[in-house]
Amino acid sequence: MERFDYAIIGSGPAGYVSAIRAAQLGLKTVLIEKDAALGGTCLNVGCIPSKALLESSEHVEAAQKKFVEHGITVGAVKIDIDQMMNRKTAVVKNLTDGIAMLMKKNKVTVLQGRGRLKGPGVVEVESKDGRQTVEADAICLAMGSEPVELPFMKFDGKRIISSTEALALPKVPKEMVVIGGGAIGLEMGSVWARLGSKVTVIEMMPQITPFADKAMAKTLQRALEGQGLEFMLQTKVTGAEVQKTQVKVTIENKDGKPGEVKGDVVLVAVGRRPYSRDCGLEEAGVKMERGQVVIDDHFRTNLKGVYAIGDLVRGPMLAHKGEEEGIAVAEIIAGRPGHVNYDAIPNVVYTHPELASVGITEEEAKEKGFKPKTGKFLFRGLARIQTMGESEGMVKVVTDAETDRILGATIVGPRASELIGELTLAMEFRASSEDVARTTHAHPTLSEVVKEACLAVDGRAIHG
């Protein structure tokens, strides 16, 4: 039996990043993963493969619709789904192999097998070669999450699918029904719509991306409708019947009126839930509420020396949130201060245009007792956006009217996922809109839209 300073169950972004940071701090660390490849859902069947397909499908759309504007003439565009999937697989393998190399570089022991918590300080690892016991002074639970399955629409992997199968469809469906207007549903719906599928998105809430600013969500919806996606908001799914070649989905609108929608495949993207099955948590006595592991402000569970991070615990299920928690836990275990600023965690929907947000919305600011003041700027006012042949999108910055401190921001537009970083940094350092507005931004760049929005807080936008 080998003893470690630190043992982590789960090698997703939260787990493997925590392992690296712990090793950097001199802790003897072991990383336990049940699947053959490291990286968890994010790298294997989530963030990375979805972005690879989004990128490929954007190239298809550009070749079909945009090249001609640039004086580039191409013949009929043919889509090779097999090659597209092969490229996606290669990208994933390159990155998962890279994590394995990072484990070796940092001298982290990797055990392949299902880890089960047996109590404080003890993990049992079951692999094809049998079972072994690992002892550690500190243990971190980082098993991630899994797709939520509707009780009346069980996943069959062919007609009723989760995001995992949506990343590997063998051909473009003629019609796709997406249940859920969040990031996963919109991203995968966008991929297959660009490749030729008629996509209908059904969402129970009055808006897509329910976490986002209402007006900005509407801006994104209009852009996606322009790309052919259809939306049925405030609509409840009541059942589904798998037929010979299609699935009939029964629905009910906000007035209680029934209806139906048909699709070759139905992607259920209504959220994810913590993955804690067969991990020994209940048997070990770990306190849980609504499927989540209960932790204190230092990521400690009710069991001594047992911590939990990432999708298992409270907060948004985002890879980068898990990474920051993983670093914080490693530093706490090593005797250093570890902290995550949950007020400055960006959230991104990787459609085109993208939607990226950080902090709170104008509505939330009012609910929290602030007197919000906002600044808005349309992308079309930028010189750089014109050279790119883009025009859609806007930035909205929310500040405290009394102090001018930035409380939140939302961006809908090209490369919003990159632009949100500046506003996240501003919030981390408790900057004001004036601080950002006074910062010199290179011209011509997309980043000028952030400066202009901050200038607009005080009615000083230059180009709009």
ZAMARGU-4260 file (C-alpha; in steps of 0.2 Angstrom, whole numbers, plus 5000, padded with zeros to 4 digits):
<rodrens>
0) 5000/5000/5000 | 5007/5017/4995 | 5004/5032/5004 | 5002/5050/4996 | 5000/5067/5003
5) 4986/5071/4991 | 4974/5059/4981 | 4962/5066/4968 | 4947/5056/4961 | 4944/5062/4943
10) 4955/5069/4930 | 4944/5083/4922 | 4950/5101/4922 | 4947/5102/4941 | 4956/5086/4945
15) 4971/5087/4934 | 4975/5105/4937 | 4974/5102/4955 | 4986/5088/4953 | 4999/5099/4944
20) 4998/5113/4957 | 4999/5101/4971 | 5015/5093/4963 | 5022/5111/4960 | 5020/5114/4979
25) 5030/5098/4983 | 5015/5086/4988 | 5017/5068/4983 | 5001/5067/4972 | 4991/5053/4964
30) 4977/5056/4951 | 4964/5042/4949 | 4953/5041/4933 | 4941/5028/4929 | 4942/5031/4910
35) 4956/5026/4898 | 4960/5044/4894 | 4963/5059/4905 | 4954/5075/4904 | 4936/5071/4909
40) 4921/5076/4900 | 4928/5093/4895 | 4942/5086/4885 | 4934/5070/4879 | 4916/5073/4876
45) 4913/5091/4880 | 4922/5108/4878 | 4935/5102/4866 | 4927/5091/4854 | 4912/5103/4853
50) 4923/5118/4849 | 4932/5108/4836 | 4915/5104/4827 | 4910/5122/4829 | 4926/5128/4821
55) 4924/5116/4806 | 4906/5120/4804 | 4910/5139/4804 | 4922/5136/4790 | 4908/5127/4780
60) 4897/5142/4782 | 4911/5154/4777 | 4914/5144/4761 | 4896/5144/4757 | 4891/5161/4761
65) 4906/5173/4765 | 4920/5169/4753 | 4912/5177/4738 | 4912/5194/4748 | 4931/5193/4749
70) 4933/5190/4731 | 4936/5171/4733 | 4926/5160/4722 | 4925/5141/4726 | 4915/5127/4718
75) 4901/5117/4726 | 4906/5115/4745 | 4906/5096/4750 | 4905/5091/4768 | 4915/5076/4773
80) 4908/5071/4790 | 4920/5057/4792 | 4935/5069/4790 | 4927/5082/4801 | 4925/5069/4815
85) 4943/5062/4812 | 4950/5079/4814 | 4939/5082/4830 | 4946/5065/4837 | 4964/5070/4833
90) 4962/5086/4842 | 4955/5077/4857 | 4969/5064/4857 | 4983/5077/4856 | 4976/5086/4871
95) 4973/5071/4882 | 4990/5064/4877 | 4997/5081/4883 | 4989/5080/4900 | 4997/5062/4902
100) 5014/5070/4898 | 5011/5084/4910 | 5007/5071/4924 | 5024/5063/4920 | 5033/5080/4919
105) 5026/5085/4937 | 5029/5067/4944 | 5011/5064/4947 | 5006/5046/4949 | 4991/5041/4938
110) 4980/5026/4942 | 4968/5020/4930 | 4953/5013/4938 | 4937/5017/4947 | 4941/5026/4963
115) 4929/5024/4978 | 4930/5034/4994 | 4931/5022/5009 | 4933/5035/5022 | 4945/5049/5028
120) 4962/5045/5021 | 4957/5030/5011 | 4953/5027/4992 | 4950/5010/4984 | 4954/5009/4966
125) 4946/4995/4955 | 4954/4992/4938 | 4955/4977/4926 | 4970/4971/4936 | 4960/4970/4953
130) 4959/4981/4968 | 4971/4992/4977 | 4970/5003/4992 | 4978/5021/4992 | 4981/5031/5007
135) 4982/5050/5007 | 4983/5064/5020 | 4970/5073/5009 | 4958/5067/4996 | 4949/5078/4984
140) 4933/5073/4975 | 4933/5079/4957 | 4922/5067/4947 | 4913/5080/4937 | 4895/5078/4930
145) 4884/5069/4917 | 4870/5074/4906 | 4852/5075/4914 | 4840/5062/4907 | 4822/5066/4906
150) 4812/5052/4914 | 4800/5051/4900 | 4814/5052/4886 | 4827/5040/4891 | 4843/5041/4880
155) 4845/5027/4867 | 4860/5034/4859 | 4852/5034/4842 | 4836/5044/4841 | 4836/5052/4858
160) 4853/5058/4862 | 4864/5067/4874 | 4878/5079/4870 | 4890/5065/4869 | 4881/5057/4854
165) 4878/5074/4846 | 4897/5076/4845 | 4898/5060/4834 | 4883/5058/4823 | 4887/5048/4807
170) 4878/5060/4796 | 4868/5076/4795 | 4850/5074/4802 | 4837/5082/4791 | 4828/5088/4806
175) 4835/5090/4824 | 4825/5094/4839 | 4835/5102/4853 | 4827/5102/4871 | 4836/5116/4881
180) 4841/5133/4875 | 4857/5134/4886 | 4875/5133/4880 | 4876/5115/4875 | 4859/5115/4866
185) 4863/5131/4856 | 4881/5126/4852 | 4877/5108/4845 | 4861/5115/4837 | 4872/5128/4828
190) 4885/5115/4822 | 4871/5104/4814 | 4861/5119/4807 | 4877/5125/4798 | 4879/5108/4791
195) 4862/5107/4784 | 4850/5102/4797 | 4833/5110/4801 | 4835/5114/4820 | 4821/5118/4832
200) 4826/5123/4850 | 4813/5120/4863 | 4815/5130/4879 | 4804/5131/4895 | 4810/5148/4900
205) 4805/5165/4892 | 4823/5167/4884 | 4837/5157/4878 | 4853/5157/4889 | 4842/5159/4905
210) 4858/5165/4915 | 4861/5180/4903 | 4855/5198/4902 | 4837/5197/4894 | 4841/5210/4880
215) 4858/5202/4876 | 4849/5185/4875 | 4837/5192/4863 | 4851/5199/4852 | 4859/5182/4851
220) 4842/5174/4847 | 4839/5185/4833 | 4856/5181/4826 | 4853/5163/4827 | 4836/5164/4819
225) 4845/5173/4805 | 4855/5157/4803 | 4840/5146/4802 | 4837/5140/4820 | 4819/5140/4826
230) 4814/5144/4844 | 4799/5138/4854 | 4801/5148/4870 | 4790/5145/4886 | 4786/5128/4879
235) 4786/5112/4889 | 4790/5095/4883 | 4777/5082/4889 | 4783/5066/4880 | 4791/5058/4865
240) 4787/5043/4854 | 4801/5035/4844 | 4794/5031/4827 | 4802/5021/4813 | 4813/5035/4806
245) 4808/5050/4817 | 4804/5055/4835 | 4788/5064/4838 | 4790/5076/4853 | 4774/5082/4861
250) 4774/5099/4868 | 4763/5112/4878 | 4765/5131/4876 | 4763/5144/4890 | 4744/5144/4887
255) 4743/5125/4889 | 4740/5122/4871 | 4747/5106/4865 | 4757/5103/4849 | 4770/5092/4842
260) 4787/5093/4834 | 4796/5079/4824 | 4815/5076/4821 | 4826/5063/4815 | 4835/5065/4832
265) 4831/5074/4848 | 4846/5081/4858 | 4841/5083/4876 | 4852/5097/4883 | 4842/5102/4899
270) 4857/5102/4910 | 4870/5091/4919 | 4871/5084/4936 | 4885/5079/4948 | 4893/5062/4944
275) 4893/5053/4961 | 4887/5035/4956 | 4897/5020/4963 | 4910/5032/4970 | 4908/5027/4988
280) 4902/5044/4994 | 4886/5039/5003 | 4894/5023/5011 | 4908/5034/5017 | 4896/5047/5025
285) 4899/5062/5014 | 4885/5075/5016 | 4875/5078/5000 | 4861/5090/4996 | 4851/5089/4980
290) 4865/5078/4972 | 4879/5090/4976 | 4893/5087/4989 | 4891/5100/5003 | 4907/5110/5006
295) 4912/5124/5017 | 4921/5140/5011 | 4937/5130/5010 | 4931/5116/5000 | 4930/5104/5015
300) 4917/5091/5016 | 4910/5085/5032 | 4924/5071/5032 | 4941/5076/5039 | 4954/5078/5025
305) 4941/5076/5011 | 4938/5090/4999 | 4927/5092/4984 | 4927/5104/4969 | 4921/5107/4951
310) 4904/5101/4945 | 4901/5091/4961 | 4899/5106/4971 | 4889/5122/4971 | 4891/5135/4958
315) 4891/5135/4939 | 4897/5119/4930 | 4911/5127/4921 | 4928/5120/4917 | 4937/5135/4922
320) 4928/5137/4938 | 4934/5119/4942 | 4951/5123/4938 | 4952/5138/4950 | 4945/5128/4964
325) 4957/5114/4960 | 4972/5126/4962 | 4964/5134/4978 | 4962/5117/4986 | 4980/5112/4982
330) 4986/5128/4990 | 4976/5126/5005 | 4982/5108/5008 | 5000/5114/5006 | 4997/5127/5019
335) 4995/5142/5008 | 4980/5153/5006 | 4968/5147/4992 | 4953/5157/4986 | 4941/5159/4971
340) 4932/5175/4967 | 4915/5168/4962 | 4910/5186/4957 | 4922/5186/4942 | 4919/5169/4933
345) 4916/5171/4914 | 4902/5161/4906 | 4903/5158/4887 | 4891/5151/4874 | 4902/5147/4858
350) 4889/5150/4845 | 4892/5163/4831 | 4891/5176/4837 | 4897/5171/4854 | 4889/5176/4870
355) 4900/5179/4885 | 4896/5186/4902 | 4904/5190/4919 | 4897/5196/4935 | 4879/5201/4937
360) 4866/5207/4925 | 4857/5224/4926 | 4841/5215/4933 | 4852/5206/4946 | 4860/5222/4951
365) 4844/5230/4955 | 4838/5214/4965 | 4854/5216/4976 | 4851/5234/4980 | 4863/5242/4968
370) 4858/5257/4958 | 4865/5251/4941 | 4871/5262/4927 | 4875/5254/4910 | 4885/5257/4895
375) 4881/5249/4878 | 4890/5249/4862 | 4886/5241/4845 | 4900/5231/4836 | 4895/5239/4820
380) 4903/5255/4826 | 4920/5248/4825 | 4932/5249/4810 | 4939/5232/4813 | 4922/5223/4813
385) 4919/5231/4795 | 4935/5224/4789 | 4930/5207/4795 | 4913/5207/4786 | 4904/5206/4803
390) 4891/5218/4810 | 4880/5209/4823 | 4883/5211/4842 | 4884/5223/4856 | 4893/5225/4873
395) 4884/5230/4889 | 4893/5235/4905 | 4884/5236/4921 | 4891/5248/4935 | 4887/5254/4952
400) 4881/5272/4949 | 4888/5277/4966 | 4906/5271/4964 | 4907/5267/4945 | 4914/5250/4950
405) 4910/5237/4936 | 4897/5224/4942 | 4895/5214/4927 | 4896/5214/4908 | 4889/5204/4893
410) 4896/5203/4876 | 4886/5196/4861 | 4898/5196/4845 | 4912/5189/4836 | 4926/5182/4848
415) 4916/5188/4863 | 4925/5173/4873 | 4942/5182/4871 | 4935/5200/4874 | 4927/5195/4891
420) 4944/5192/4898 | 4947/5211/4900 | 4931/5214/4909 | 4934/5199/4920 | 4952/5206/4925
425) 4944/5223/4928 | 4931/5215/4940 | 4945/5205/4948 | 4954/5221/4952 | 4938/5230/4957
430) 4941/5242/4942 | 4928/5256/4937 | 4922/5259/4920 | 4932/5275/4920 | 4948/5264/4922
435) 4944/5254/4907 | 4939/5269/4897 | 4955/5278/4901 | 4965/5263/4895 | 4973/5264/4878
440) 4967/5250/4866 | 4975/5246/4850 | 4967/5252/4834 | 4959/5244/4824 | 4954/5230/4835
445) 4939/5222/4842 | 4944/5226/4860 | 4939/5244/4856 | 4921/5239/4858 | 4925/5236/4877
450) 4932/5253/4879 | 4918/5261/4870 | 4905/5253/4881 | 4914/5259/4896 | 4915/5276/4889
455) 4896/5275/4885 | 4893/5272/4904 | 4896/5291/4906 | 4888/5295/4888 | 4906/5298/4881
460) 4906/5284/4867 | 4916/5291/4852 | 4910/5280/4838 | 4892/5277/4842
</rodrens>
